[in-house]
Amino acid sequence: MSEHGAESVGISPAVTWGLLAAFAVHDLEELATMPTWVAAQVDRLRESCPKVPERVWSAMRVTPGHAATAIGLMGLVVGAASADGARTGGRSPFFQTVLAGFGLHAVSHVAQSAALRRYTPGVVTAPLVVAPFSLWAWHELRRGGVLQQVDTRNVASSAMLFPLGILGVHAAAIGLRRLAGPRVPGRPAGSRRAGRGGGRGWERSPLSANGPGGWA
């Protein structure tokens, strides 16, 4: 069937572009909560493992700039999948793979929070936005008869590739942030050391909910 023929089955743009919209809502929650949440977990681990070198805790922190860069890069991937899905009336294997991975991603959020017995970034919108949208979109694609290209192997691949994609964009974000330039010159070396109780002494930006400044 041609791409124009695929459009005749009535696949709504809400199915394809809705993937990007659902991703944006979900990752706005992660962007708003991830840096402060990670900082709190690092502080908790530092208290329980005082012999671990400070550079290890430093490497584990997620700054607002890093989170925004990684989410932006992942948004480009999801946006490309949505565009390809819209172009092909939902038949794009790329779109269907990303949609499957996005939906399965909700399960990992809920499982992570259950294992830790506390809030984790993204766990609110995972069951309220990600899972319902993914199930609805999958139903619409099935109703439109465009899922013949997806089998169990595709779904299993999606489950593995989405987390790998997340790791990839975080690694790329680290590289881009390093290429962006060195730290502000003239800053005392001691100011880079993280202190206990909220990380006093780190560079700040206005984005944090942890005091008057933010992690940068």
Secondary structure, DSSP 8 states (H G I E B T S, - for coil): --HHHHHTT---HHHHHHHHHHHHHHHHHHHHHHHHHHHHHHHHHHHH-TTS-HHHHHHH---HHHHHHHHHHHHHHHHHHHHHHHHTTT--HHHHHHHHHHHHHHHHHHHHHHHHTS--TTTTHIIIIIHHHHHHHHHHHHHTT--TT--HHHHHHHHHHHHHHHHHHHHHHHHHHHHT----TT--GGGGS--TTT-TTS-B-TT-SSSSS-B-
